[in-house]
């Protein structure tokens, strides 16, 4: 892993969030994997929870979360239409 990735404690959370926005995130349900089909609020909360679990600095976590929470509607809608 590059040094840059090691310094960004939130990159895995961001990837998870992007998968959720694009509706490519899957969950195990009823003995099979199915699309999670999360709404925007749940996707954004997943990002914040994942960043917390990864030990992302509070200021960084809250800044990123507020950015996607307040300004992510266009990306969410476009990702769902293109997915």
ABEGO torsion letter per residue (X at the ends): XBAAAAABAAAAAAAAAAAAAAGABBBBBGGBBBBAGBBAAAAAAAAAAAAAAAGBBAAAAAAAAAAAAAAAAAAAAAAAAAX
